[in-house]
Amino acid sequence: MNLSIKEIVKAVGGRLLGESEAMITSISTDTRKFAPNALFVPIAGEVFDGHDFIQQAKDNGAVCALTEKKNAVDEGIPLIYVQSTRRALMDLAGYYRQKHDITVVAVTGSAGKTTTKDMMYHILARKYKTKKTMGNFNNDIGLPLSIFQLESDDEVLVLEMGMNHANEIHELSLIGAPDIAVITHIGDAHIENFENREGILHAKLEIVDGLKPNGKVVLNGDDILLTGEIAKDKVKHFDALYPHSENIIQAEPMGLQGSRCHFRWRDKDLFVDVHMPGTHMVMNALLAAVVGLEMGVSPEEITKGFEDFEPPKGRLTVAHTHHMTIISDVYNSNPAAVREGIKVLQKEKNEHNRTVAILGDIGELGHVAVPRHYELGVFAAESGIDLLIAIGELSCNMYEGFIKSTAKDKAVYFETVSEFLTHWKDLLKPNDVVLIKASRSMTFENITNALTK
């Protein structure tokens, strides 16, 4: 990065307070993370206001800062006044993205977007100099920071786009200006802010709002909403591709090691090992592989890309400890992902072990929270889970659904994680195969840590 202060002022529609000829080589919203010649972008949050830390930013190496305070005091560094620092951050990212002649691939979905993003990165990096969204920095702050990674010789950028409300992905798409847009799945995640799944569909389809006129859209062809009239009408002006189950010639399960797959797309055969268990991961891999082929990556390079791929931290990772097998999927949760996790768990059931599901609350379900948790309890019982351990206020409904469908002595309920952690050694046995899954807010990583010490 090499941006002049005057260039930044123009890009964000701001007004320079003070004078500076400095060149900005990095941008940060965190006073603890500065490279030389940094621009500090203070964000006002619910707990802290970044404007209170401009002086600290200067002390840590910032040479300029944005501000939305009309009566900003002299902080010893030049300030750029804008109406909204959040908006300015996005506008600057959009400007910086347009300075680079790159191909942008954008991915969203109710589930699987981070994993699919990482799969695509490993595939595309085999042929192109590629950058990707850092972690799951997929909102109006994280996505700009991911764009600011770009260097002059980069060729591809893979961006993850998330949302909680309508119009959020619209803004991210306009900034990212993707050449290819991918949607993995439409489910109940964030449904508390929408009337139904159709509302979520409309929000996810906003990913095409900034798509280049000759862009491509890759949609999960097995998802009934993504193949319906609403989606088709939205993407009709683009080259729409629908990879689906018929393109999966074979998906041979390798237990918790994943699946050995044979895909066929546009008369090309791909043979890949997907190093994450579950049929839903096979579809994510197919979507990623199709993007690779559409961008000219050879089948052989795609195969090697999957060899490099490792599951993102906290997502269906497997550990063997205490004579148990621990399947940890604690990064986040939604009803569809819980069902897939239960399917993965049950495939490990045999005469020598028990299957144990430690499940917790799923957030952001709003008006469907109670029935969705109850339904998951029923699903777990019908799947033959040997023991359900339900934790959390909402998960009492999961417990009720489970015991209504099977024996009561096969389920246990705890209000909190800490309560469970005082009893887990009495509940789990050697040879158990244990699934651990809940929304991030439940801090189920503490359970994983306790069981894998």
VOFI-633687 format. One line per field, with one value per residue (C-alpha): residue number from 1; residue in three letters; z negated, x, y negated. Coordinates in Angstrom, 2 decimals. Layout:
zanu	(NUM,...)
nuti	(ALA,...)
zz	(Z,...)
xx	(X,...)
yy	(Y,...)
***
This chain:
zanu	(1,2,3,4,5,6,7,8,9,10,11,12,13,14,15,16,17,18,19,20,21,22,23,24,25,26,27,28,29,30,31,32,33,34,35,36,37,38,39,40,41,42,43,44,45,46,47,48,49,50,51,52,53,54,55,56,57,58,59,60,61,62,63,64,65,66,67,68,69,70,71,72,73,74,75,76,77,78,79,80,81,82,83,84,85,86,87,88,89,90,91,92,93,94,95,96,97,98,99,100,101,102,103,104,105,106,107,108,109,110,111,112,113,114,115,116,117,118,119,120,121,122,123,124,125,126,127,128,129,130,131,132,133,134,135,136,137,138,139,140,141,142,143,144,145,146,147,148,149,150,151,152,153,154,155,156,157,158,159,160,161,162,163,164,165,166,167,168,169,170,171,172,173,174,175,176,177,178,179,180,181,182,183,184,185,186,187,188,189,190,191,192,193,194,195,196,197,198,199,200,201,202,203,204,205,206,207,208,209,210,211,212,213,214,215,216,217,218,219,220,221,222,223,224,225,226,227,228,229,230,231,232,233,234,235,236,237,238,239,240,241,242,243,244,245,246,247,248,249,250,251,252,253,254,255,256,257,258,259,260,261,262,263,264,265,266,267,268,269,270,271,272,273,274,275,276,277,278,279,280,281,282,283,284,285,286,287,288,289,290,291,292,293,294,295,296,297,298,299,300,301,302,303,304,305,306,307,308,309,310,311,312,313,314,315,316,317,318,319,320,321,322,323,324,325,326,327,328,329,330,331,332,333,334,335,336,337,338,339,340,341,342,343,344,345,346,347,348,349,350,351,352,353,354,355,356,357,358,359,360,361,362,363,364,365,366,367,368,369,370,371,372,373,374,375,376,377,378,379,380,381,382,383,384,385,386,387,388,389,390,391,392,393,394,395,396,397,398,399,400,401,402,403,404,405,406,407,408,409,410,411,412,413,414,415,416,417,418,419,420,421,422,423,424,425,426,427,428,429,430,431,432,433,434,435,436,437,438,439,440,441,442,443,444,445,446,447,448,449,450,451,452,453)
nuti	(MET,ASN,LEU,SER,ILE,LYS,GLU,ILE,VAL,LYS,ALA,VAL,GLY,GLY,ARG,LEU,LEU,GLY,GLU,SER,GLU,ALA,MET,ILE,THR,SER,ILE,SER,THR,ASP,THR,ARG,LYS,PHE,ALA,PRO,ASN,ALA,LEU,PHE,VAL,PRO,ILE,ALA,GLY,GLU,VAL,PHE,ASP,GLY,HIS,ASP,PHE,ILE,GLN,GLN,ALA,LYS,ASP,ASN,GLY,ALA,VAL,CYS,ALA,LEU,THR,GLU,LYS,LYS,ASN,ALA,VAL,ASP,GLU,GLY,ILE,PRO,LEU,ILE,TYR,VAL,GLN,SER,THR,ARG,ARG,ALA,LEU,MET,ASP,LEU,ALA,GLY,TYR,TYR,ARG,GLN,LYS,HIS,ASP,ILE,THR,VAL,VAL,ALA,VAL,THR,GLY,SER,ALA,GLY,LYS,THR,THR,THR,LYS,ASP,MET,MET,TYR,HIS,ILE,LEU,ALA,ARG,LYS,TYR,LYS,THR,LYS,LYS,THR,MET,GLY,ASN,PHE,ASN,ASN,ASP,ILE,GLY,LEU,PRO,LEU,SER,ILE,PHE,GLN,LEU,GLU,SER,ASP,ASP,GLU,VAL,LEU,VAL,LEU,GLU,MET,GLY,MET,ASN,HIS,ALA,ASN,GLU,ILE,HIS,GLU,LEU,SER,LEU,ILE,GLY,ALA,PRO,ASP,ILE,ALA,VAL,ILE,THR,HIS,ILE,GLY,ASP,ALA,HIS,ILE,GLU,ASN,PHE,GLU,ASN,ARG,GLU,GLY,ILE,LEU,HIS,ALA,LYS,LEU,GLU,ILE,VAL,ASP,GLY,LEU,LYS,PRO,ASN,GLY,LYS,VAL,VAL,LEU,ASN,GLY,ASP,ASP,ILE,LEU,LEU,THR,GLY,GLU,ILE,ALA,LYS,ASP,LYS,VAL,LYS,HIS,PHE,ASP,ALA,LEU,TYR,PRO,HIS,SER,GLU,ASN,ILE,ILE,GLN,ALA,GLU,PRO,MET,GLY,LEU,GLN,GLY,SER,ARG,CYS,HIS,PHE,ARG,TRP,ARG,ASP,LYS,ASP,LEU,PHE,VAL,ASP,VAL,HIS,MET,PRO,GLY,THR,HIS,MET,VAL,MET,ASN,ALA,LEU,LEU,ALA,ALA,VAL,VAL,GLY,LEU,GLU,MET,GLY,VAL,SER,PRO,GLU,GLU,ILE,THR,LYS,GLY,PHE,GLU,ASP,PHE,GLU,PRO,PRO,LYS,GLY,ARG,LEU,THR,VAL,ALA,HIS,THR,HIS,HIS,MET,THR,ILE,ILE,SER,ASP,VAL,TYR,ASN,SER,ASN,PRO,ALA,ALA,VAL,ARG,GLU,GLY,ILE,LYS,VAL,LEU,GLN,LYS,GLU,LYS,ASN,GLU,HIS,ASN,ARG,THR,VAL,ALA,ILE,LEU,GLY,ASP,ILE,GLY,GLU,LEU,GLY,HIS,VAL,ALA,VAL,PRO,ARG,HIS,TYR,GLU,LEU,GLY,VAL,PHE,ALA,ALA,GLU,SER,GLY,ILE,ASP,LEU,LEU,ILE,ALA,ILE,GLY,GLU,LEU,SER,CYS,ASN,MET,TYR,GLU,GLY,PHE,ILE,LYS,SER,THR,ALA,LYS,ASP,LYS,ALA,VAL,TYR,PHE,GLU,THR,VAL,SER,GLU,PHE,LEU,THR,HIS,TRP,LYS,ASP,LEU,LEU,LYS,PRO,ASN,ASP,VAL,VAL,LEU,ILE,LYS,ALA,SER,ARG,SER,MET,THR,PHE,GLU,ASN,ILE,THR,ASN,ALA,LEU,THR,LYS)
zz	(0.00,0.86,0.57,0.14,-2.48,0.28,2.15,-0.95,-1.64,1.87,1.69,-1.56,-0.79,-3.88,-5.01,-6.14,-9.53,-9.59,-7.02,-6.01,-3.04,-4.59,-2.54,-4.15,-3.87,-6.24,-7.75,-11.11,-13.40,-16.34,-18.20,-19.19,-15.58,-13.63,-10.89,-10.02,-8.35,-9.46,-9.14,-12.22,-11.67,-15.01,-15.25,-17.80,-19.31,-22.03,-24.72,-23.44,-21.12,-19.05,-19.03,-22.65,-21.53,-18.76,-20.98,-21.80,-18.08,-17.47,-20.23,-18.62,-15.19,-13.41,-11.20,-10.46,-11.71,-10.59,-12.86,-12.83,-15.69,-14.34,-17.19,-17.14,-19.39,-18.21,-18.71,-17.35,-14.00,-11.01,-11.12,-8.27,-9.19,-7.79,-8.68,-9.48,-9.99,-9.21,-5.90,-5.15,-5.84,-3.30,-0.71,-1.02,-0.61,2.52,3.92,3.06,4.61,7.90,8.00,8.44,11.63,9.90,10.00,6.93,5.83,3.20,1.14,-1.25,-2.66,-5.85,-6.42,-4.92,-3.64,-5.63,-4.79,-1.11,-1.06,-2.42,0.06,2.95,1.68,1.66,5.16,6.72,5.01,7.06,10.20,9.05,6.39,4.10,0.95,-1.10,-3.87,-7.14,-9.44,-9.19,-8.78,-6.67,-7.82,-7.10,-9.12,-8.44,-4.68,-4.08,-6.21,-4.04,-0.89,-2.33,-2.25,1.53,3.07,6.58,7.89,6.45,9.01,7.03,3.86,2.19,0.01,-2.50,-2.95,-6.03,-7.26,-10.09,-8.33,-4.86,-2.77,-4.48,-1.74,0.83,-0.55,-0.77,2.81,4.13,2.38,3.36,6.95,7.45,10.75,9.36,6.62,4.72,2.41,0.45,-1.33,-2.58,-6.14,-9.40,-10.50,-11.51,-10.89,-13.98,-11.76,-8.92,-8.55,-6.91,-4.81,-1.72,-3.49,-4.11,-0.45,0.70,-1.66,-0.42,3.21,2.62,3.32,7.04,6.61,7.21,9.58,12.80,15.85,17.30,13.91,12.93,10.12,8.62,6.63,4.71,7.16,4.39,2.45,3.35,2.62,4.72,7.68,7.26,9.13,6.68,7.16,10.91,11.43,9.42,11.34,14.83,16.20,15.24,16.17,13.50,12.68,10.52,9.39,7.84,6.74,10.29,10.59,7.63,9.33,6.13,2.51,0.64,-3.13,-4.90,-8.36,-10.30,-7.78,-5.26,-1.82,1.32,4.16,7.91,9.44,13.07,14.40,18.06,19.14,16.79,14.05,10.68,7.99,4.59,0.93,-1.24,-4.69,-6.61,-7.39,-6.26,-3.00,-3.28,-3.04,0.23,1.70,0.40,2.08,5.34,5.34,4.70,7.42,9.95,9.24,9.80,13.13,14.27,13.53,15.53,12.73,13.98,12.41,11.25,9.53,7.88,6.49,5.04,3.64,1.58,0.36,-1.21,-2.72,-6.46,-8.33,-9.77,-13.51,-15.51,-12.56,-12.60,-13.89,-15.31,-18.32,-20.09,-23.83,-27.14,-25.01,-23.36,-19.91,-20.10,-17.14,-17.89,-15.84,-18.22,-16.08,-15.43,-14.83,-12.95,-12.71,-9.39,-10.65,-13.83,-11.76,-9.61,-12.72,-14.13,-10.84,-11.01,-14.60,-13.89,-11.09,-13.74,-15.81,-16.21,-18.78,-20.60,-21.27,-22.24,-20.32,-22.54,-21.35,-23.56,-22.05,-23.12,-22.26,-18.70,-18.60,-16.30,-15.61,-17.05,-16.62,-15.52,-18.33,-20.48,-17.69,-15.98,-19.18,-19.89,-16.34,-16.74,-19.90,-18.00,-15.14,-17.52,-19.11,-15.75,-14.59,-17.41,-19.50,-22.62,-24.89,-24.48,-26.77,-26.24,-27.66,-27.77,-28.20,-24.73,-24.72,-27.34,-24.32,-22.61,-25.72,-25.76,-22.11,-22.69,-25.72,-24.10,-21.28,-23.22,-26.72,-29.32,-30.78,-27.48,-27.95,-30.47,-30.74,-32.22,-32.41,-31.96,-30.58,-33.99,-35.54,-32.90,-33.40,-37.02,-35.95,-32.58,-33.96,-35.39,-32.04,-29.41,-29.01,-27.18,-23.47,-23.33,-20.12,-21.17,-19.09,-20.62,-18.94,-19.81,-18.84,-19.55,-22.42,-24.40,-24.63,-23.99,-23.26,-27.03,-26.78,-23.95,-25.95,-29.05,-27.16,-25.11,-27.85)
xx	(0.00,1.20,-1.51,-1.05,-3.07,-4.62,-5.61,-7.31,-9.13,-10.57,-11.53,-13.48,-14.95,-13.29,-11.62,-8.00,-7.39,-3.73,-1.03,0.91,2.87,3.18,2.45,0.17,1.41,-1.03,-4.48,-5.73,-8.74,-6.76,-4.24,-2.32,-1.63,0.35,2.91,4.96,3.14,-0.26,-3.66,-5.80,-9.55,-11.37,-14.66,-17.34,-18.64,-21.11,-18.42,-15.47,-15.11,-11.95,-11.75,-10.64,-7.48,-6.20,-3.37,-2.43,-2.50,-0.05,2.22,2.18,3.16,0.08,0.85,-2.77,-6.29,-9.86,-12.38,-16.11,-15.89,-16.64,-14.75,-11.78,-8.93,-5.33,-3.94,-0.50,-1.16,-3.21,-6.87,-9.29,-12.82,-15.60,-19.26,-18.81,-15.54,-17.26,-18.51,-15.13,-13.39,-15.64,-15.28,-11.49,-11.54,-13.66,-11.21,-8.23,-9.84,-10.37,-6.67,-5.85,-6.38,-7.43,-10.14,-12.37,-14.31,-16.98,-18.69,-21.64,-24.21,-25.99,-23.42,-20.12,-18.90,-15.65,-14.74,-15.59,-13.59,-10.54,-10.98,-11.12,-8.03,-5.98,-7.17,-6.64,-3.27,-1.98,-2.16,-2.43,-0.93,-3.93,-5.13,-8.22,-10.42,-8.51,-10.26,-13.92,-13.45,-16.58,-18.45,-18.22,-15.00,-13.36,-13.90,-12.18,-9.23,-8.99,-8.95,-6.14,-3.90,-3.65,-0.22,0.62,1.39,-1.68,-3.94,-6.89,-8.74,-11.24,-13.69,-16.16,-19.31,-21.50,-24.61,-27.10,-29.54,-30.76,-28.61,-25.34,-24.09,-25.30,-22.75,-19.98,-20.58,-20.39,-17.04,-15.59,-16.90,-16.63,-16.09,-17.51,-20.15,-20.77,-23.69,-23.32,-26.66,-29.79,-30.77,-32.01,-28.85,-29.75,-33.43,-34.29,-33.90,-36.02,-39.57,-38.59,-35.93,-37.05,-35.94,-32.54,-32.42,-32.98,-30.23,-27.73,-28.54,-27.35,-23.91,-24.56,-25.32,-21.70,-20.93,-19.16,-21.50,-19.87,-19.67,-20.49,-22.71,-22.10,-25.08,-25.63,-27.85,-29.18,-30.66,-34.33,-34.29,-31.18,-32.76,-36.17,-37.73,-36.57,-32.92,-33.19,-34.77,-31.98,-29.13,-30.70,-28.32,-25.25,-23.72,-25.41,-23.93,-25.64,-23.28,-25.40,-25.39,-25.25,-21.81,-20.66,-19.86,-18.57,-18.07,-16.50,-16.56,-13.22,-14.76,-13.65,-10.85,-13.36,-14.37,-12.60,-14.46,-14.85,-16.43,-17.33,-17.88,-18.06,-16.64,-13.66,-13.03,-11.62,-10.40,-9.97,-9.76,-11.88,-10.28,-13.48,-16.21,-19.80,-21.75,-22.22,-18.45,-18.51,-20.88,-18.68,-15.72,-17.63,-18.50,-14.85,-13.64,-16.08,-14.75,-11.24,-12.12,-13.99,-10.84,-8.58,-7.05,-6.27,-7.83,-4.37,-3.77,-7.18,-6.33,-3.10,-4.99,-7.16,-4.06,-2.93,-6.32,-6.85,-10.12,-10.42,-9.80,-12.85,-14.70,-15.16,-11.67,-10.97,-8.84,-8.19,-7.67,-8.75,-9.42,-12.20,-12.67,-13.59,-15.27,-15.10,-17.23,-17.47,-16.79,-20.46,-23.73,-26.99,-29.69,-28.48,-24.90,-26.04,-27.94,-24.88,-22.73,-25.12,-24.96,-21.16,-21.30,-23.69,-21.54,-18.92,-21.29,-20.37,-20.62,-17.51,-18.42,-21.14,-22.08,-22.42,-23.66,-22.82,-25.00,-25.68,-27.75,-27.95,-28.16,-29.97,-32.95,-35.48,-39.09,-38.11,-35.60,-37.83,-39.18,-35.77,-34.07,-36.92,-36.69,-32.96,-33.61,-36.07,-33.59,-30.81,-33.07,-34.25,-30.64,-29.87,-27.56,-26.62,-26.38,-27.42,-25.91,-27.83,-26.44,-27.99,-31.28,-32.62,-31.22,-33.74,-36.08,-33.58,-33.55,-37.37,-37.53,-34.98,-36.60,-40.06,-38.64,-36.50,-35.58,-35.22,-32.05,-30.26,-30.21,-28.80,-29.43,-27.19,-27.89,-24.26,-20.95,-19.31,-21.96,-21.29,-17.52,-17.90,-19.68,-18.23,-15.97,-19.04,-20.83,-18.23,-16.56,-13.56,-14.24,-16.97,-17.19,-18.19,-19.58,-19.25,-21.28,-22.96,-22.99,-19.85,-21.50,-21.72,-17.88,-17.92,-14.20,-13.86,-15.45,-13.13,-10.12,-11.21,-11.80,-8.60,-6.14)
yy	(0.00,-3.48,-6.16,-9.90,-11.77,-13.91,-10.75,-9.39,-12.64,-12.59,-8.89,-9.30,-12.73,-14.14,-17.36,-17.48,-19.10,-19.99,-19.36,-16.28,-14.97,-11.50,-8.41,-5.84,-2.27,-0.53,-1.02,0.23,-0.07,1.35,-0.82,2.32,3.34,0.76,0.94,-2.15,-5.07,-3.85,-5.50,-4.94,-4.56,-4.96,-3.08,-3.96,-0.71,0.23,0.34,-1.70,-4.67,-4.51,-8.30,-8.09,-6.29,-8.56,-9.81,-6.21,-5.43,-8.29,-7.03,-3.59,-4.89,-6.25,-9.29,-10.22,-9.40,-9.74,-11.41,-12.02,-14.52,-18.01,-19.65,-17.31,-18.39,-18.56,-15.06,-15.92,-14.21,-15.36,-14.31,-13.71,-14.73,-12.54,-12.16,-8.46,-6.62,-3.30,-4.66,-6.20,-2.88,-1.18,-3.95,-3.84,-0.05,-0.37,-2.90,-0.71,2.36,0.48,-0.46,3.23,5.21,8.41,11.04,10.96,14.04,13.34,16.04,15.98,18.41,19.37,22.11,23.16,19.79,19.67,23.26,22.78,19.54,21.36,24.22,21.75,19.98,23.18,24.03,20.59,20.08,23.00,20.83,17.22,14.94,14.95,13.21,14.06,12.72,12.92,15.40,14.51,10.74,10.57,7.44,3.70,3.45,6.80,6.86,3.49,4.62,7.74,5.58,3.43,6.54,6.23,5.74,4.59,8.09,9.85,11.50,12.89,11.91,14.26,12.33,13.73,11.64,12.02,10.28,9.94,7.61,6.71,4.34,5.31,7.65,5.09,2.61,5.20,6.31,2.76,2.32,5.70,5.52,9.30,11.07,14.33,14.64,17.90,18.79,22.01,22.45,20.70,21.62,20.16,18.33,14.73,15.40,13.33,10.26,11.65,12.87,16.16,17.90,16.02,12.85,14.41,15.46,11.88,10.68,13.29,12.52,8.98,10.42,9.89,6.17,5.22,8.10,7.16,7.06,10.18,11.88,15.44,16.68,20.13,21.42,24.63,26.52,28.77,25.84,25.42,21.68,21.04,22.82,21.15,18.24,15.54,16.47,17.05,13.65,11.97,13.63,13.73,11.09,13.10,16.43,18.58,22.00,24.61,27.39,30.15,33.77,35.13,33.53,35.64,38.93,40.48,39.39,42.27,41.66,41.98,41.69,38.65,38.12,36.78,38.04,39.22,37.53,37.72,34.61,33.95,30.43,29.39,32.77,32.45,35.02,34.05,36.42,34.81,35.75,33.46,33.37,32.64,35.17,34.75,34.71,30.94,30.53,32.44,29.85,27.01,28.68,29.02,25.31,24.43,26.79,25.33,21.83,23.15,24.72,21.61,19.60,21.87,23.93,27.44,30.55,31.61,28.26,28.45,31.88,30.48,27.51,29.82,31.63,28.33,27.54,27.91,27.24,23.73,23.72,24.76,26.27,30.05,30.73,34.17,35.08,38.39,38.08,39.65,42.77,40.77,39.25,35.55,33.84,30.13,27.73,24.80,21.77,21.10,22.92,23.04,25.73,27.14,27.43,29.20,31.76,32.38,32.73,35.33,37.25,37.23,38.45,41.29,42.66,43.38,45.54,49.21,51.99,50.78,47.14,44.69,41.58,38.50,35.11,32.12,29.42,25.85,22.82,21.52,17.74,15.30,17.56,15.13,16.25,19.79,20.44,22.67,24.92,25.24,26.38,28.81,30.22,30.77,32.77,34.95,35.32,36.36,38.99,40.34,40.51,42.93,40.75,42.72,39.68,36.06,33.46,30.21,26.98,23.52,21.70,22.51,26.03,27.13,27.33,29.62,31.79,31.91,32.90,35.64,37.26,37.11,39.25,41.72,42.88,40.13,41.67,41.02,37.23,34.78,31.04,28.32,24.62,23.55,24.77,24.43,26.68,29.33,29.09,30.18,33.38,34.41,37.14,38.88,38.81,39.67,43.05,44.50,45.15,42.49,40.49,36.98,34.11,30.62,27.88,24.56,20.91,18.92,17.06,20.32,20.54,24.28,24.10,24.39,27.84,28.82,27.64,29.55,32.79,32.60,31.62)
***
